[in-house]
Amino acid sequence: MSAAHTIRGWVVPEGLPEPEVAEMEVAGWTVRHPDGDADWIGRVARRVRRGASALRSLPADELVGILGSVGVRFLDPSDPLRREALDALPATAGVSPEMAQEILDGMADDWTQDRLRSALEADVGSLEALDGTVRMSRSRTRALGPQLSVQVVSGSVPGVGATALLRSLLVKGPTLVKPGRGDVVLPVLMARELARLHPVLEEALAVVYWPGGRTSWEDAALEAADVAVAYGSDASVKALRDRTPVTTRFIGYHHRVSLGMVGREALSDERVETTAAEVARAVALFDQRGCVSPQVIYVERGGGRSPEQFAREVAAALAELEEHLPSGRLDPDEASTLQQVRGTAELLEGAGEGEVYFDPGATWTVVHEEDPDVTTTCVGRVVRVKPVDDLTEVPELLAPVRRHLQTVGIAGGGTRLESLVEALGRVGATRVAAFSEVPFPPAAWRHDGRGPLAVFLRWVDVEG
């Protein structure tokens, strides 16, 4: 990035022809990106695929060290790479500078050597299985990454594209990542530095941004892939899946819903302030754009604070958080949606059917309502607080969103926690976590119930 506020939105192997270039203005920044005929991206994909053999020859332990050496730079306040990222993120991702720093710290914590190694060990079992055959159980086996993975990533949360790039490279899979509009910066910087660091990686990766809706570009890239990954809405994931060749493995991360549960044990005088602060932070991180962002909080009656009182506690915590972690900008459609949510809640409040708390100069909004149904509003920092007589009622209430349910944050629960986890899992949840852990899952988390690296692998068993 430069003082001219210009971003070059692609990193590809050396020697490829220069593409036609178009420009896109984003909040005072210019994003330059490839344009023109889709043949160019097809050539990029085929070139990256040719890097598979060299990448497989790189020892897994050495590969983890290389990837982690770049990842850790994003955590170092003195490193120019981190400063470059933080300079561009607020405008391009639509978040405040303070939020950009929080997001980068949380994301990059999983890009370090130790975290990458733990993710590999969780999904592969042995790094040596990526280098050659190893004995597991009663036979020998070998783990092989894809010849080429093409990953189309949504732009709602910055850093997802960089994580997607690392996941495939970790299993020695050459990778072409198409980041979303709000996530250009981090994958481009990650790819640029990895390519500079090692010639094998320079030949085995590409990050290319182009505007959404260019199906001809996606199709040209998919022709060379043996693994396709899509992150996004139900509609966008389905569209890519429908156009993916039947012989290409498809991995879809579609729209997800996350929420929270607060038991009476967490509402005592000693705990309620901490509980509210942790809930507020989980709501505020990513400005409700993340799949892990809780949009509804079910609060149990009978604790030291009523659900109505807890809603006010969360509102106070969000107001305080706004002082040092301001919310980001909304586009016109998002701003209109926020006003509609607040207006509807005020009408219900006037009719005695709930309460609403918000700051007109910020995006945070807390709606307390008796209606137990899951109501989601993915805009700003909107959260709905709903009372229940007992936490054991919640899993049944989640049945209508079971196909989209992902993370459930929880505080309290006491001896009921184990049975609650069982019930939540059966209704579709793939992750249950303390609210303090909700925003940033660990590197080895089973993304939507599947190992994030295992989905790329093909195992070859050697018998006899």
C-alpha positions as CSV (number, residue, x, y, z in Angstrom):
1,M,0.0,0.0,0.0
2,S,1.2,3.5,-0.6
3,A,0.6,7.0,0.6
4,A,-1.6,7.4,-2.6
5,H,-4.1,5.1,-1.0
6,T,-4.0,2.6,-3.9
7,I,-4.3,-1.2,-3.5
8,R,-3.1,-3.6,-6.1
9,G,-5.7,-6.4,-5.8
10,W,-3.8,-9.4,-7.1
11,V,-0.7,-11.5,-6.5
12,V,0.2,-14.1,-9.2
13,P,3.3,-16.0,-10.2
14,E,6.0,-14.2,-12.2
15,G,6.0,-14.4,-15.9
16,L,2.2,-14.3,-16.6
17,P,1.0,-11.6,-18.9
18,E,-0.2,-8.4,-17.3
19,P,-4.0,-8.3,-17.2
20,E,-6.2,-5.4,-18.3
21,V,-6.9,-3.3,-15.2
22,A,-9.9,-1.5,-13.8
23,E,-10.3,0.6,-10.7
24,M,-12.8,0.7,-7.9
25,E,-13.2,3.5,-5.4
26,V,-13.8,2.5,-1.7
27,A,-14.0,5.2,0.9
28,G,-11.2,7.3,-0.5
29,W,-9.1,4.3,-1.5
30,T,-8.6,3.0,-5.0
31,V,-8.6,-0.8,-5.5
32,R,-7.0,-1.8,-8.8
33,H,-8.1,-5.2,-10.1
34,P,-7.8,-7.4,-13.2
35,D,-10.4,-6.9,-15.9
36,G,-11.2,-8.1,-19.4
37,D,-11.4,-11.6,-20.8
38,A,-11.7,-14.6,-18.4
39,D,-8.9,-16.3,-20.3
40,W,-6.4,-14.5,-18.1
41,I,-7.7,-16.0,-14.8
42,G,-7.8,-19.4,-16.5
43,R,-4.1,-19.0,-17.3
44,V,-3.4,-18.0,-13.7
45,A,-5.2,-21.1,-12.4
46,R,-3.4,-23.5,-14.7
47,R,0.0,-21.9,-13.8
48,V,-0.6,-22.2,-10.0
49,R,-1.7,-25.8,-10.5
50,R,1.7,-26.6,-12.0
51,G,3.3,-25.6,-8.7
52,A,1.9,-28.7,-7.0
53,S,4.9,-31.0,-7.5
54,A,7.4,-28.5,-6.0
55,L,5.1,-27.7,-3.1
56,R,4.8,-31.4,-2.2
57,S,8.6,-31.6,-2.1
58,L,8.8,-29.0,0.6
59,P,9.0,-30.7,4.0
60,A,5.8,-30.1,6.1
61,D,7.8,-28.8,9.1
62,E,9.6,-26.3,6.9
63,L,6.4,-25.2,5.3
64,V,4.7,-24.5,8.6
65,G,7.7,-22.4,9.6
66,I,7.6,-20.3,6.4
67,L,3.8,-19.7,6.7
68,G,4.1,-18.9,10.4
69,S,7.0,-16.5,9.9
70,V,4.7,-14.3,7.8
71,G,1.7,-14.7,10.0
72,V,3.5,-13.5,13.1
73,R,4.5,-10.3,11.4
74,F,0.9,-9.1,11.5
75,L,1.1,-9.2,15.3
76,D,4.3,-7.2,15.6
77,P,3.5,-3.5,16.2
78,S,6.9,-2.5,14.8
79,D,6.6,-4.5,11.5
80,P,5.8,-2.5,8.4
81,L,3.5,-5.3,7.2
82,R,1.2,-4.8,10.2
83,R,1.2,-1.0,9.8
84,E,0.4,-1.4,6.1
85,A,-2.5,-3.6,6.9
86,L,-3.9,-1.3,9.6
87,D,-3.5,1.6,7.3
88,A,-5.8,0.1,4.6
89,L,-8.3,-2.0,6.6
90,P,-10.6,0.6,8.1
91,A,-11.6,2.1,4.7
92,T,-11.6,-1.1,2.7
93,A,-13.4,-3.2,5.3
94,G,-15.7,-0.5,6.6
95,V,-14.6,-0.8,10.2
96,S,-13.2,1.7,12.7
97,P,-9.4,1.8,13.1
98,E,-9.8,0.3,16.6
99,M,-11.9,-2.5,15.3
100,A,-9.4,-3.2,12.5
101,Q,-6.7,-3.7,15.2
102,E,-8.9,-6.0,17.2
103,I,-9.8,-8.1,14.1
104,L,-6.2,-8.3,13.0
105,D,-4.9,-9.4,16.4
106,G,-7.6,-12.0,16.7
107,M,-7.1,-13.4,13.2
108,A,-3.3,-13.3,13.1
109,D,-3.1,-15.1,16.4
110,D,-4.0,-18.2,14.5
111,W,-1.5,-17.6,11.7
112,T,1.5,-18.2,13.9
113,Q,3.7,-21.3,13.6
114,D,2.5,-22.9,16.8
115,R,-1.2,-22.4,15.9
116,L,-0.7,-23.7,12.4
117,R,1.1,-26.7,13.6
118,S,-1.7,-27.5,16.1
119,A,-4.3,-27.3,13.3
120,L,-2.3,-29.7,11.2
121,E,-1.8,-32.2,14.0
122,A,-5.5,-32.1,14.8
123,D,-6.6,-32.8,11.2
124,V,-3.7,-34.8,9.8
125,G,-2.4,-36.5,12.9
126,S,1.2,-36.5,11.8
127,L,3.1,-33.9,9.7
128,E,5.1,-36.7,8.3
129,A,2.0,-38.0,6.5
130,L,2.2,-35.0,4.2
131,D,5.8,-35.9,3.3
132,G,5.5,-39.6,2.7
133,T,3.8,-42.8,3.8
134,V,3.5,-43.3,7.6
135,R,2.2,-46.2,9.7
136,M,-1.2,-45.5,11.2
137,S,-3.1,-48.2,12.9
138,R,-2.5,-51.4,10.9
139,S,-1.5,-50.0,7.5
140,R,0.6,-47.3,6.0
141,T,-1.0,-44.2,4.6
142,R,-0.2,-40.9,2.8
143,A,-2.1,-37.6,3.0
144,L,-2.2,-35.6,-0.3
145,G,-3.5,-32.1,-0.7
146,P,-5.2,-30.9,-3.8
147,Q,-3.5,-30.2,-7.1
148,L,-5.3,-26.8,-7.0
149,S,-8.0,-25.4,-4.7
150,V,-10.0,-22.4,-5.9
151,Q,-11.6,-20.5,-3.1
152,V,-14.2,-17.9,-3.5
153,V,-14.5,-15.9,-0.3
154,S,-17.2,-13.4,0.8
155,G,-16.0,-10.0,1.9
156,S,-18.0,-9.5,5.1
157,V,-15.1,-10.2,7.5
158,P,-11.5,-9.2,6.8
159,G,-9.0,-12.0,7.3
160,V,-11.1,-14.9,6.1
161,G,-9.4,-14.9,2.7
162,A,-5.9,-15.1,4.4
163,T,-7.1,-17.9,6.6
164,A,-8.5,-19.7,3.5
165,L,-5.1,-19.3,1.7
166,L,-3.2,-20.7,4.7
167,R,-5.5,-23.7,5.1
168,S,-4.9,-25.1,1.6
169,L,-1.2,-24.3,1.6
170,L,-0.7,-26.0,4.9
171,V,-1.7,-29.4,3.3
172,K,0.6,-28.6,0.3
173,G,-2.3,-27.6,-1.9
174,P,-1.6,-24.9,-4.5
175,T,-4.3,-22.2,-4.1
176,L,-6.1,-19.5,-6.0
177,V,-8.2,-17.3,-3.6
178,K,-10.7,-14.8,-4.9
179,P,-11.4,-12.5,-1.8
180,G,-14.5,-10.5,-1.3
181,R,-14.7,-6.7,-1.7
182,G,-14.3,-6.1,2.1
183,D,-11.4,-8.6,2.4
184,V,-8.9,-7.6,-0.2
185,V,-6.1,-6.3,2.0
186,L,-5.0,-9.2,4.2
187,P,-5.0,-12.0,1.7
188,V,-3.1,-9.8,-0.8
189,L,-0.5,-8.8,1.8
190,M,-0.2,-12.4,3.0
191,A,0.3,-13.8,-0.5
192,R,2.7,-11.0,-1.5
193,E,5.0,-11.7,1.4
194,L,4.8,-15.5,1.1
195,A,5.8,-15.2,-2.6
196,R,8.7,-13.0,-1.7
197,L,9.9,-15.4,0.9
198,H,10.1,-18.7,-1.0
199,P,10.2,-19.5,-4.8
200,V,8.1,-22.6,-4.3
201,L,5.3,-20.6,-2.7
202,E,5.6,-17.9,-5.4
203,E,4.6,-20.5,-8.0
204,A,1.9,-22.2,-5.9
205,L,-0.4,-19.4,-4.9
206,A,-2.5,-16.6,-6.3
207,V,-4.8,-14.1,-4.8
208,V,-7.0,-12.2,-7.3
209,Y,-9.8,-9.8,-6.6
210,W,-12.5,-9.2,-9.2
211,P,-16.0,-7.8,-8.7
212,G,-18.7,-10.3,-7.8
213,G,-21.0,-11.6,-10.5
214,R,-18.4,-12.5,-13.0
215,T,-19.4,-16.1,-13.5
216,S,-17.1,-16.5,-16.6
217,W,-14.1,-15.8,-14.4
218,E,-15.2,-18.2,-11.7
219,D,-15.9,-20.9,-14.3
220,A,-12.5,-20.4,-16.0
221,A,-10.8,-20.8,-12.6
222,L,-12.9,-23.8,-11.6
223,E,-11.9,-25.7,-14.8
224,A,-8.4,-26.2,-13.4
225,A,-9.4,-27.0,-9.8
226,D,-9.9,-30.4,-8.1
227,V,-11.3,-28.7,-4.9
228,A,-13.6,-25.7,-4.9
229,V,-14.4,-23.8,-1.7
230,A,-17.2,-21.2,-1.4
231,Y,-17.9,-18.8,1.5
232,G,-21.0,-16.7,1.4
233,S,-24.8,-16.5,1.3
234,D,-26.9,-19.5,0.6
235,A,-27.6,-18.2,-2.9
236,S,-24.0,-17.5,-3.7
237,V,-22.7,-20.9,-2.4
238,K,-25.5,-22.7,-4.3
239,A,-24.7,-20.8,-7.5
240,L,-21.1,-21.8,-7.4
241,R,-21.9,-25.4,-6.4
242,D,-24.3,-25.7,-9.4
243,R,-21.5,-24.6,-11.8
244,T,-18.7,-26.7,-10.3
245,P,-17.8,-29.8,-12.4
246,V,-19.2,-33.0,-10.9
247,T,-15.7,-34.5,-10.5
248,T,-14.5,-31.5,-8.5
249,R,-14.8,-31.8,-4.7
250,F,-17.0,-28.9,-3.4
251,I,-16.8,-27.4,0.1
252,G,-19.4,-24.9,1.0
253,Y,-19.6,-22.5,4.0
254,H,-23.0,-21.0,3.6
255,H,-24.9,-18.4,5.7
256,R,-24.8,-19.2,9.4
257,V,-26.7,-18.0,12.5
258,S,-25.1,-17.8,15.9
259,L,-26.7,-16.8,19.3
260,G,-26.2,-16.9,23.0
261,M,-27.7,-18.3,26.2
262,V,-27.4,-16.8,29.7
263,G,-28.3,-19.0,32.7
264,R,-29.4,-17.7,36.1
265,E,-26.0,-18.7,37.5
266,A,-24.4,-15.9,35.4
267,L,-26.9,-13.3,36.6
268,S,-25.8,-13.0,40.2
269,D,-24.6,-9.6,41.6
270,E,-21.0,-10.9,41.5
271,R,-21.1,-12.1,37.8
272,V,-23.7,-10.1,35.9
273,E,-21.5,-7.1,35.0
274,T,-18.8,-9.5,33.6
275,T,-21.4,-11.5,31.8
276,A,-22.9,-8.4,30.1
277,A,-19.5,-7.1,29.1
278,E,-18.6,-10.5,27.5
279,V,-21.9,-10.7,25.7
280,A,-21.5,-7.1,24.5
281,R,-18.0,-7.7,23.2
282,A,-19.1,-10.9,21.3
283,V,-21.9,-8.9,19.7
284,A,-19.6,-5.9,18.8
285,L,-16.7,-7.8,17.2
286,F,-17.0,-7.7,13.4
287,D,-20.0,-5.3,13.8
288,Q,-22.3,-8.4,13.5
289,R,-20.9,-9.4,10.1
290,G,-19.3,-12.6,11.3
291,C,-20.9,-16.0,11.2
292,V,-19.9,-16.3,14.9
293,S,-21.6,-13.0,15.9
294,P,-24.5,-13.8,18.3
295,Q,-27.7,-12.0,17.2
296,V,-30.1,-13.4,19.8
297,I,-29.5,-13.9,23.5
298,Y,-31.8,-16.1,25.5
299,V,-31.8,-15.1,29.2
300,E,-33.2,-17.3,31.9
301,R,-35.6,-16.0,34.4
302,G,-35.1,-16.4,38.1
303,G,-31.5,-15.1,38.4
304,G,-30.2,-12.1,40.3
305,R,-31.2,-9.9,37.3
306,S,-34.3,-10.3,35.2
307,P,-34.0,-10.6,31.4
308,E,-35.2,-7.0,31.1
309,Q,-32.6,-5.8,33.5
310,F,-29.9,-7.8,31.7
311,A,-30.9,-6.2,28.4
312,R,-30.2,-2.8,30.1
313,E,-26.8,-4.1,31.4
314,V,-25.9,-5.2,27.8
315,A,-26.9,-1.8,26.4
316,A,-24.7,-0.1,29.0
317,A,-21.8,-2.4,28.1
318,L,-22.2,-1.7,24.4
319,A,-22.4,2.0,25.0
320,E,-19.1,1.8,27.0
321,L,-17.5,-0.4,24.3
322,E,-18.4,2.2,21.7
323,E,-16.0,4.7,23.5
324,H,-12.9,2.6,22.8
325,L,-14.1,0.2,20.0
326,P,-16.3,2.3,17.8
327,S,-18.6,0.7,15.2
328,G,-17.9,1.0,11.5
329,R,-19.7,2.7,8.7
330,L,-22.9,1.4,7.2
331,D,-23.8,1.6,3.5
332,P,-27.2,3.2,2.7
333,D,-29.1,-0.1,2.6
334,E,-27.7,-1.1,6.0
335,A,-28.5,2.3,7.5
336,S,-32.1,2.0,6.3
337,T,-32.4,-1.5,7.7
338,L,-31.1,-0.3,11.1
339,Q,-33.6,2.5,11.2
340,Q,-36.4,0.1,10.4
341,V,-35.3,-2.3,13.2
342,R,-35.3,0.6,15.7
343,G,-38.5,2.1,14.5
344,T,-40.4,-1.2,14.8
345,A,-39.0,-1.8,18.2
346,E,-40.0,1.7,19.4
347,L,-43.6,1.1,18.2
348,L,-43.7,-2.2,20.1
349,E,-42.2,-0.5,23.2
350,G,-45.0,2.2,22.9
351,A,-47.5,-0.6,23.0
352,G,-45.9,-2.1,26.1
353,E,-44.5,-5.1,24.2
354,G,-40.8,-4.7,24.9
355,E,-38.0,-2.2,25.2
356,V,-35.3,-0.9,22.9
357,Y,-32.0,0.8,23.8
358,F,-29.7,2.5,21.3
359,D,-27.4,5.5,20.6
360,P,-28.5,7.5,17.6
361,G,-24.9,8.3,16.8
362,A,-23.8,4.6,16.8
363,T,-25.0,1.3,15.4
364,W,-25.5,-0.7,18.7
365,T,-29.1,-1.5,19.5
366,V,-30.5,-3.8,22.1
367,V,-34.1,-5.0,21.7
368,H,-35.8,-6.8,24.6
369,E,-38.8,-8.7,23.5
370,E,-41.0,-11.5,24.8
371,D,-41.4,-13.3,21.4
372,P,-39.1,-16.4,21.7
373,D,-38.7,-17.0,18.0
374,V,-35.2,-16.5,16.5
375,T,-35.2,-13.2,14.7
376,T,-31.9,-12.2,13.0
377,T,-30.7,-8.8,11.9
378,C,-27.2,-8.8,10.4
379,V,-26.6,-5.1,10.6
380,G,-24.5,-2.9,12.9
381,R,-24.5,-4.2,16.4
382,V,-28.1,-5.2,16.8
383,V,-28.9,-7.9,19.4
384,R,-32.2,-9.2,20.7
385,V,-32.6,-10.3,24.3
386,K,-35.4,-12.9,24.8
387,P,-36.5,-14.4,28.2
388,V,-37.0,-18.1,28.8
389,D,-38.1,-19.8,32.0
390,D,-35.4,-22.5,31.6
391,L,-32.4,-22.8,29.3
392,T,-33.5,-26.3,28.4
393,E,-36.3,-24.7,26.4
394,V,-33.8,-23.1,24.0
395,P,-32.8,-26.0,21.8
396,E,-36.4,-26.6,20.7
397,L,-36.7,-22.9,19.9
398,L,-33.8,-23.2,17.5
399,A,-35.3,-25.9,15.4
400,P,-36.4,-23.5,12.6
401,V,-32.8,-22.4,12.0
402,R,-31.1,-25.8,12.5
403,R,-29.7,-25.9,9.0
404,H,-28.0,-22.5,9.6
405,L,-27.1,-22.8,13.3
406,Q,-23.4,-22.6,14.1
407,T,-22.0,-21.0,17.3
408,V,-23.8,-20.8,20.6
409,G,-22.2,-18.6,23.3
410,I,-23.1,-19.6,26.8
411,A,-22.8,-18.3,30.4
412,G,-24.1,-20.1,33.4
413,G,-25.9,-23.4,33.0
414,G,-24.2,-25.1,35.9
415,T,-24.7,-28.8,36.1
416,R,-27.0,-28.7,33.1
417,L,-24.2,-27.7,30.7
418,E,-23.4,-31.2,29.5
419,S,-27.0,-32.0,28.6
420,L,-27.4,-28.6,27.0
421,V,-24.4,-29.2,24.8
422,E,-25.9,-32.5,23.7
423,A,-29.3,-30.9,22.9
424,L,-27.7,-28.0,21.0
425,G,-25.6,-30.3,19.0
426,R,-28.6,-32.4,18.0
427,V,-30.4,-29.3,16.8
428,G,-27.5,-28.3,14.6
429,A,-25.0,-26.3,16.6
430,T,-21.4,-27.1,15.7
431,R,-19.7,-25.0,18.4
432,V,-20.5,-24.1,22.0
433,A,-18.2,-21.6,23.7
434,A,-17.9,-19.1,26.5
435,F,-18.8,-15.7,25.3
436,S,-15.3,-14.5,25.8
437,E,-14.2,-17.1,23.2
438,V,-17.0,-16.7,20.7
439,P,-15.4,-14.1,18.3
440,F,-12.2,-16.0,17.5
441,P,-12.5,-19.8,17.3
442,P,-9.1,-21.7,17.7
443,A,-7.1,-22.6,14.6
444,A,-8.1,-26.2,14.9
445,W,-11.8,-25.7,15.3
446,R,-14.0,-28.0,13.2
447,H,-15.4,-25.4,10.9
448,D,-19.2,-26.1,10.6
449,G,-18.5,-29.5,12.1
450,R,-15.7,-30.5,9.8
451,G,-11.9,-30.4,10.1
452,P,-10.9,-27.3,8.2
453,L,-7.8,-29.0,6.8
454,A,-9.2,-32.5,6.5
455,V,-11.7,-31.4,3.9
456,F,-8.8,-30.7,1.5
457,L,-7.1,-34.1,2.0
458,R,-7.2,-37.3,0.0
459,W,-5.7,-40.3,1.8
460,V,-3.8,-43.1,0.0
461,D,-3.7,-46.3,2.0
462,V,-0.9,-48.8,1.3
463,E,-1.9,-52.4,2.3
464,G,-0.1,-55.7,2.4
